[in-house]
Amino acid sequence: MCRPRMRHFWTNDKKPYLCKRLTGTEVEDSTLIARVKAGDRGAFNELYGIYWASLVNYAGLFVGDDGAEDVVQDVFVRVWLHRDNLRDDGTLDWRYVNGEVRFKNNALSALLKTRKEYAMRATDPAVMSGTKASAEQLSAMIAKMKANGGVRARFELHEELTVRSDRLTEGETLRIHLPMPIVGAQVKRAELLSASHPVAFLAPEDEPQRTVYFELPYEPGMTVSAELAYEIEAPYCQPHAREVLAEQPTFDTEEMPPHVVFTPYLRALAKEIVGDETNPLLKARKIYDFITTQAVYRYMPPYLTVTNLPEYFMSGLRGDCGVQAITFITLCRLCGIPAKWQAGLYTKPDDAGHHDWARFYIAPYGWLYADCSFGGSAFRAGDLDRWNFYFGNLEPWRLPMCSDFQQEFNPPRRFIRYDPYDNQGGEIESLTRALDDDEYDTSRRVTLYEEL
């Protein structure tokens, strides 16, 4: 579900963002990368011209303007020198199409995010694929939570959906769902402060994938927005295996096809991972340790194109935050540990992006959290304190908009969603069809953050 005839720059929120080409050539990136792998210097030069300016801007966020060009130059040199092994080591997602190797169109961006040797100069080891400042921010928050037993915070958030379609008729009815915070778990209260247009329906507070629903006549270039507020409580918990009760609940341990399915392959893997362990907390920890120490983050194709997400992930140990979360959930359920999906936004005071994570239940502690992608990033960075924190805990910089996987909206959609499993950016359809993802854009920003 990629935007046709345009270049994409992907961020961690699974939504493509447009990136200006420096040439007018309309050649698919996947074809260019296949030619590069075959040693075609002309294709490499074309790829260089296409992405140079955008990658310099991106690198500048981490190393400053003075060092950005050197970083990108080094990235391209390494891409050329190691062009033969990027496919086979699982770094880049690829497919055979009509007998040709085709790479995902965010391949170069993926290198910067997931392979630090491509994301920084070899002489500057402090610059990671995620910013050093962000890691320090997280470490400071974790220390505060440990010292105070947790943190409670209040957020205000602006979210919007802008229609950019040239395939609609003015006045035809559009059905728009914008995400809304669910109340429960760590969110203690949430409210819709205002909206740009009349709200047709606000889903109940405990709706598994809660939305603000609009039904509006189309106007060219229209933007629909909402201002939200919520309070979140993030307690710090350090569970101990010796305190775990002998009797554990059995809710949320069933299969949920097509992805949470106990296949023979996953059954065998779960048994191999947990071994003879009988304590459910230690079982969950073994699953978390396996995912965070053995797997690597990789951008994913649309989930709708994958038959079974956990099997896809476990067969190659590559996947994004959502795939890692649903794999953790499936393996926990296979081992008799209640586990559920939670997703929405990672909302730092200065940023907001899409993110997925998991919850698991251990008596007497109740629901605990597992963020495998954040934990894996911490492990690869050598930050074992942060790695341990994300087994059982989350910082307060979360906005849960989903409490379960693959749930219908209320009111329900007429047509299949862009993302039928999750609810993070917003969805739109007319009375006759679902809009393609190149017909609209979504964005969000934190407008207020205060600790209570």
C-alpha positions as CSV (number, residue, x, y, z in Angstrom):
1,M,0.0,0.0,0.0
2,C,2.7,2.5,-1.1
3,R,2.0,5.8,-2.7
4,P,2.4,5.4,-6.5
5,R,4.9,7.5,-8.5
6,M,6.3,9.2,-5.5
7,R,9.3,8.7,-3.3
8,H,8.8,7.8,0.4
9,F,10.7,8.5,3.5
10,W,9.4,6.2,6.2
11,T,9.5,6.9,9.9
12,N,8.8,4.6,12.8
13,D,5.0,5.2,12.7
14,K,4.5,2.9,9.7
15,K,3.1,5.7,7.5
16,P,5.0,6.8,4.4
17,Y,6.0,10.5,4.1
18,L,6.8,12.1,0.8
19,C,10.4,12.9,0.1
20,K,11.4,15.1,-2.9
21,R,13.5,13.6,-5.6
22,L,16.4,15.6,-7.0
23,T,15.8,14.1,-10.5
24,G,12.7,13.8,-12.6
25,T,13.3,10.1,-13.3
26,E,10.5,7.9,-12.2
27,V,12.4,4.6,-11.5
28,E,11.4,2.4,-8.7
29,D,13.9,2.3,-5.9
30,S,13.7,-1.5,-5.7
31,T,14.9,-1.8,-9.3
32,L,17.7,0.6,-8.6
33,I,18.9,-1.3,-5.6
34,A,18.8,-4.6,-7.5
35,R,21.0,-2.9,-10.2
36,V,23.3,-1.6,-7.5
37,K,23.7,-5.1,-6.1
38,A,24.6,-6.3,-9.6
39,G,27.4,-3.7,-9.6
40,D,25.8,-1.1,-11.8
41,R,27.5,2.2,-10.9
42,G,25.1,4.2,-13.0
43,A,22.2,3.0,-10.8
44,F,24.2,3.8,-7.7
45,N,24.9,7.3,-8.9
46,E,21.2,7.7,-9.6
47,L,20.2,6.5,-6.1
48,Y,22.8,8.9,-4.7
49,G,21.2,11.8,-6.5
50,I,17.7,10.9,-5.5
51,Y,18.4,10.6,-1.7
52,W,21.4,12.9,-1.1
53,A,19.5,16.0,0.1
54,S,16.9,14.2,2.2
55,L,19.5,12.0,3.9
56,V,21.7,15.0,4.7
57,N,18.7,16.7,6.3
58,Y,18.0,13.6,8.3
59,A,21.6,13.1,9.4
60,G,21.7,16.8,10.4
61,L,19.2,16.0,13.2
62,F,21.8,13.8,14.8
63,V,25.2,15.3,14.0
64,G,24.4,18.9,13.1
65,D,24.7,20.5,9.8
66,D,28.5,20.6,9.7
67,G,28.9,16.8,9.9
68,A,25.8,15.7,8.0
69,E,27.3,15.5,4.5
70,D,30.2,13.5,5.8
71,V,27.9,11.0,7.5
72,V,25.8,10.5,4.4
73,Q,28.9,10.2,2.2
74,D,30.1,7.5,4.5
75,V,26.8,5.7,4.3
76,F,26.8,5.6,0.6
77,V,30.4,4.4,0.5
78,R,29.5,1.5,2.9
79,V,26.4,0.7,0.9
80,W,28.5,0.3,-2.3
81,L,31.2,-1.7,-0.5
82,H,28.8,-4.1,1.2
83,R,26.1,-4.2,-1.5
84,D,26.3,-8.0,-1.8
85,N,25.4,-8.9,1.8
86,L,22.6,-6.5,2.8
87,R,19.9,-8.8,1.3
88,D,21.2,-12.1,2.7
89,D,21.8,-10.9,6.3
90,G,18.2,-9.8,6.6
91,T,18.9,-6.1,6.8
92,L,16.7,-5.3,3.8
93,D,13.3,-6.7,3.1
94,W,13.0,-8.0,-0.4
95,R,10.8,-10.1,-2.7
96,Y,11.1,-11.9,-6.0
97,V,8.8,-10.1,-8.5
98,N,8.6,-11.6,-12.0
99,G,12.0,-13.3,-11.4
100,E,13.7,-10.1,-10.2
101,V,14.9,-9.2,-6.8
102,R,12.9,-6.1,-5.6
103,F,13.7,-4.3,-2.4
104,K,11.4,-2.3,-0.2
105,N,11.3,1.3,-1.2
106,N,12.5,2.6,2.2
107,A,15.7,0.5,2.0
108,L,18.2,3.4,2.5
109,S,16.2,4.9,5.4
110,A,16.1,1.5,7.0
111,L,19.9,1.3,7.0
112,L,20.1,4.6,8.9
113,K,17.7,3.4,11.6
114,T,18.8,-0.2,12.1
115,R,22.5,-0.4,11.3
116,K,24.6,2.0,13.3
117,E,27.6,1.5,11.1
118,Y,25.5,3.1,8.3
119,A,24.0,5.8,10.6
120,M,27.1,7.3,12.0
121,R,30.7,8.0,11.1
122,A,33.1,5.4,12.3
123,T,35.0,8.1,14.2
124,D,31.9,9.1,16.1
125,P,30.6,6.1,18.0
126,A,28.4,8.2,20.3
127,V,25.9,8.9,17.5
128,M,23.4,6.1,17.3
129,S,20.5,5.5,14.9
130,G,18.4,7.0,17.6
131,T,19.7,10.2,19.1
132,K,22.0,10.2,22.1
133,A,19.8,12.9,23.6
134,S,16.7,10.7,23.4
135,A,18.5,7.8,25.2
136,E,19.6,10.2,28.0
137,Q,16.0,11.5,28.2
138,L,14.7,8.0,28.7
139,S,17.4,7.1,31.3
140,A,16.6,10.3,33.3
141,M,12.9,9.4,33.3
142,I,13.6,5.8,34.3
143,A,15.7,7.0,37.2
144,K,13.0,9.4,38.3
145,M,10.4,6.6,38.2
146,K,12.6,4.4,40.3
147,A,13.3,7.1,42.9
148,N,9.6,8.2,43.2
149,G,7.9,4.9,42.6
150,G,6.4,6.2,39.3
151,V,5.4,9.3,37.4
152,R,2.0,10.8,36.7
153,A,1.6,13.2,33.8
154,R,-0.9,15.2,31.8
155,F,-0.8,15.6,28.0
156,E,-2.6,17.7,25.5
157,L,-2.3,16.6,21.9
158,H,-3.4,17.9,18.5
159,E,-4.1,15.4,15.7
160,E,-5.3,16.0,12.2
161,L,-6.2,14.3,8.9
162,T,-5.8,16.3,5.7
163,V,-7.5,15.1,2.5
164,R,-5.3,15.5,-0.6
165,S,-7.3,13.4,-3.1
166,D,-8.0,14.4,-6.7
167,R,-10.4,11.4,-7.0
168,L,-13.3,12.7,-4.9
169,T,-16.4,14.7,-5.8
170,E,-17.0,17.9,-3.9
171,G,-19.9,17.4,-1.5
172,E,-19.7,13.6,-1.3
173,T,-19.8,12.1,2.2
174,L,-16.6,11.1,3.9
175,R,-16.5,8.9,7.0
176,I,-13.4,9.8,9.2
177,H,-12.2,8.1,12.4
178,L,-9.5,9.9,14.4
179,P,-7.9,8.0,17.3
180,M,-9.0,8.8,20.8
181,P,-7.3,7.7,24.1
182,I,-8.8,4.7,25.8
183,V,-9.4,5.0,29.5
184,G,-8.2,2.1,31.7
185,A,-4.8,0.6,32.4
186,Q,-2.4,3.5,32.8
187,V,-4.8,6.2,31.4
188,K,-6.9,7.6,34.2
189,R,-8.9,10.2,32.3
190,A,-9.2,11.4,28.8
191,E,-11.3,14.1,27.2
192,L,-12.0,15.6,23.8
193,L,-11.3,19.3,24.3
194,S,-12.4,20.5,20.8
195,A,-12.7,19.5,17.2
196,S,-12.6,21.3,13.9
197,H,-16.0,20.0,12.7
198,P,-19.1,18.6,14.4
199,V,-18.4,15.2,16.0
200,A,-20.9,12.5,14.9
201,F,-19.9,10.0,17.5
202,L,-17.4,9.7,20.4
203,A,-16.8,6.0,21.2
204,P,-17.0,4.9,24.8
205,E,-14.0,5.2,27.0
206,D,-13.3,1.5,27.1
207,E,-13.7,0.8,23.4
208,P,-10.8,-1.5,22.3
209,Q,-9.9,0.8,19.5
210,R,-11.5,4.1,20.4
211,T,-12.1,6.9,17.9
212,V,-13.7,10.2,17.3
213,Y,-16.0,9.8,14.3
214,F,-16.9,12.5,11.8
215,E,-19.3,12.3,8.8
216,L,-18.7,15.3,6.6
217,P,-19.2,16.5,3.0
218,Y,-15.9,16.6,1.1
219,E,-14.2,19.9,0.5
220,P,-11.0,20.0,-1.5
221,G,-8.0,20.3,0.8
222,M,-10.1,19.9,4.0
223,T,-8.4,19.2,7.3
224,V,-10.2,17.5,10.2
225,S,-8.6,17.9,13.6
226,A,-9.2,17.2,17.3
227,E,-7.6,18.5,20.5
228,L,-7.2,15.8,23.1
229,A,-6.2,15.7,26.8
230,Y,-5.4,12.8,29.0
231,E,-3.7,11.9,32.3
232,I,-1.4,8.9,32.5
233,E,0.0,7.1,35.5
234,A,3.2,5.1,35.1
235,P,4.1,3.2,38.3
236,Y,7.5,1.5,38.7
237,C,7.3,-2.2,39.4
238,Q,10.1,-4.7,40.0
239,P,8.5,-8.1,40.1
240,H,10.2,-11.0,41.7
241,A,9.8,-14.7,40.8
242,R,9.6,-15.7,44.4
243,E,6.5,-13.7,44.9
244,V,4.6,-15.2,42.0
245,L,1.5,-17.1,43.0
246,A,1.1,-20.8,42.2
247,E,-2.4,-20.3,40.8
248,Q,-2.5,-18.0,37.7
249,P,-5.5,-16.9,35.7
250,T,-6.3,-18.3,32.2
251,F,-8.0,-15.3,30.6
252,D,-6.4,-13.9,27.4
253,T,-4.5,-17.1,26.7
254,E,-6.6,-18.2,23.6
255,E,-5.7,-18.0,19.9
256,M,-6.8,-15.0,17.8
257,P,-6.5,-15.9,14.1
258,P,-5.0,-15.1,11.8
259,H,-1.9,-14.0,13.7
260,V,-2.2,-15.2,17.3
261,V,-2.2,-18.9,16.2
262,F,-0.5,-21.8,18.0
263,T,1.2,-23.3,14.9
264,P,3.4,-26.4,15.3
265,Y,6.4,-24.2,14.5
266,L,5.6,-21.6,17.2
267,R,4.8,-24.4,19.7
268,A,8.3,-25.9,19.1
269,L,10.0,-22.5,19.4
270,A,8.1,-21.6,22.6
271,K,9.2,-24.9,24.2
272,E,12.8,-24.4,23.1
273,I,12.8,-20.8,24.5
274,V,11.3,-21.5,28.0
275,G,12.7,-25.0,28.4
276,D,11.7,-26.6,31.7
277,E,10.9,-23.3,33.4
278,T,7.6,-23.4,35.3
279,N,7.4,-19.9,36.9
280,P,5.3,-17.8,34.6
281,L,7.3,-14.6,35.3
282,L,10.5,-16.3,34.4
283,K,8.9,-17.8,31.3
284,A,7.8,-14.4,30.1
285,R,11.3,-13.1,30.9
286,K,12.9,-15.8,28.7
287,I,10.6,-14.9,25.9
288,Y,11.4,-11.2,26.3
289,D,15.2,-11.9,26.5
290,F,15.0,-14.1,23.3
291,I,13.3,-11.4,21.3
292,T,15.3,-8.5,22.5
293,T,18.7,-10.1,22.3
294,Q,18.3,-12.2,19.1
295,A,16.1,-10.0,16.9
296,V,16.8,-6.8,15.0
297,Y,14.3,-4.1,14.2
298,R,13.4,-3.9,10.5
299,Y,10.7,-1.9,8.7
300,M,7.8,-4.1,7.6
301,P,5.6,-4.3,4.6
302,P,1.9,-3.6,5.4
303,Y,0.7,-6.2,7.9
304,L,-2.2,-7.0,5.7
305,T,0.3,-8.7,3.2
306,V,1.7,-11.0,5.9
307,T,0.0,-14.4,6.5
308,N,1.1,-14.8,10.0
309,L,3.2,-12.1,11.8
310,P,4.8,-14.2,14.5
311,E,6.0,-16.9,12.1
312,Y,7.3,-14.2,9.7
313,F,9.2,-12.6,12.6
314,M,10.6,-15.8,14.1
315,S,11.7,-17.3,10.8
316,G,14.1,-14.4,10.2
317,L,14.3,-12.5,13.6
318,R,13.5,-9.2,11.8
319,G,10.5,-7.0,12.4
320,D,9.2,-3.7,13.7
321,C,7.7,-2.9,17.1
322,G,4.2,-4.3,16.3
323,V,5.6,-7.6,15.0
324,Q,7.8,-8.0,18.0
325,A,4.8,-7.2,20.3
326,I,2.4,-9.7,18.7
327,T,5.2,-12.4,18.8
328,F,5.7,-11.8,22.5
329,I,1.9,-12.0,23.0
330,T,1.6,-15.2,21.0
331,L,4.5,-17.0,22.8
332,C,3.2,-15.9,26.2
333,R,-0.2,-17.3,25.4
334,L,1.3,-20.5,24.1
335,C,3.0,-20.8,27.6
336,G,-0.3,-20.2,29.4
337,I,0.5,-16.5,30.3
338,P,-2.2,-14.0,29.7
339,A,-1.0,-11.4,27.2
340,K,-2.6,-8.5,25.3
341,W,-1.9,-5.9,22.7
342,Q,-1.6,-2.2,23.5
343,A,-0.7,0.5,21.0
344,G,-1.0,4.1,20.1
345,L,1.6,6.8,20.3
346,Y,5.0,7.3,21.9
347,T,4.5,10.9,23.1
348,K,7.6,12.6,24.5
349,P,7.2,16.2,25.4
350,D,8.7,17.2,22.1
351,D,7.6,14.4,19.8
352,A,4.8,12.0,19.0
353,G,5.1,8.9,16.8
354,H,3.3,5.6,16.3
355,H,4.3,2.7,18.5
356,D,3.1,-0.8,19.6
357,W,3.9,-2.8,22.8
358,A,2.5,-5.7,24.9
359,R,1.0,-6.4,28.3
360,F,1.2,-9.6,30.2
361,Y,-0.5,-10.7,33.5
362,I,1.3,-12.2,36.4
363,A,-0.5,-12.7,39.8
364,P,-0.2,-11.1,42.3
365,Y,1.3,-8.1,40.3
366,G,-1.5,-7.9,37.7
367,W,-0.9,-6.4,34.3
368,L,2.8,-5.7,33.4
369,Y,4.3,-4.3,30.3
370,A,6.8,-5.5,27.8
371,D,8.2,-3.2,25.1
372,C,10.5,-5.5,23.1
373,S,11.6,-3.0,20.4
374,F,12.6,-0.4,23.1
375,G,14.2,-3.2,25.1
376,G,16.1,-4.6,22.1
377,S,17.4,-1.1,21.2
378,A,18.6,-0.7,24.8
379,F,20.3,-4.1,24.8
380,R,22.1,-3.4,21.5
381,A,23.3,0.0,23.0
382,G,24.6,-1.8,26.0
383,D,22.2,-0.1,28.4
384,L,21.1,-3.1,30.5
385,D,19.3,-0.9,33.1
386,R,17.0,0.4,30.3
387,W,16.7,-3.2,28.9
388,N,15.5,-4.5,32.2
389,F,13.1,-1.6,32.8
390,Y,11.1,-2.5,29.7
391,F,10.3,-5.9,31.0
392,G,7.5,-4.9,33.4
393,N,7.4,-1.2,32.9
394,L,6.7,1.7,30.6
395,E,7.6,5.4,30.9
396,P,4.7,7.9,31.0
397,W,5.3,8.9,27.4
398,R,2.6,6.7,25.9
399,L,-0.8,7.3,24.6
400,P,-2.8,4.0,24.4
401,M,-5.4,4.1,21.7
402,C,-5.8,0.4,21.3
403,S,-6.3,-2.2,24.1
404,D,-6.6,-5.1,21.7
405,F,-5.5,-6.3,18.3
406,Q,-7.6,-6.4,15.1
407,Q,-10.7,-4.8,16.6
408,E,-13.5,-3.0,14.7
409,F,-14.2,0.7,15.0
410,N,-17.4,2.0,16.6
411,P,-19.3,2.9,14.4
412,P,-17.9,0.2,12.1
413,R,-16.2,0.9,8.8
414,R,-17.9,0.0,5.5
415,F,-14.6,-1.0,3.8
416,I,-11.3,-2.6,4.9
417,R,-9.0,-0.2,6.7
418,Y,-5.5,0.9,5.7
419,D,-4.4,-0.8,8.9
420,P,-7.1,-3.3,10.0
421,Y,-5.1,-4.4,13.1
422,D,-4.2,-1.1,14.7
423,N,-5.4,2.4,15.3
424,Q,-2.8,5.2,15.5
425,G,-3.1,7.8,12.7
426,G,-6.7,7.9,11.5
427,E,-8.7,6.3,8.7
428,I,-11.0,7.7,6.0
429,E,-13.5,6.3,3.5
430,S,-16.4,7.5,1.3
431,L,-19.7,5.8,1.0
432,T,-18.4,3.9,-2.0
433,R,-14.8,3.0,-1.3
434,A,-11.9,3.2,1.1
435,L,-9.5,6.0,0.3
436,D,-6.0,5.0,-0.8
437,D,-3.1,6.1,1.5
438,D,-1.9,8.7,-1.1
439,E,-5.2,10.5,-0.8
440,Y,-4.7,11.8,2.8
441,D,-2.1,12.6,5.4
442,T,-2.2,12.4,9.1
443,S,-0.1,14.2,11.7
444,R,0.0,14.9,15.4
445,R,1.9,16.9,17.9
446,V,2.1,17.3,21.7
447,T,0.9,20.7,22.7
448,L,1.2,20.4,26.5
449,Y,3.2,18.1,28.9
450,E,3.2,18.5,32.6
451,E,4.1,16.1,35.4
452,L,1.6,16.0,38.2
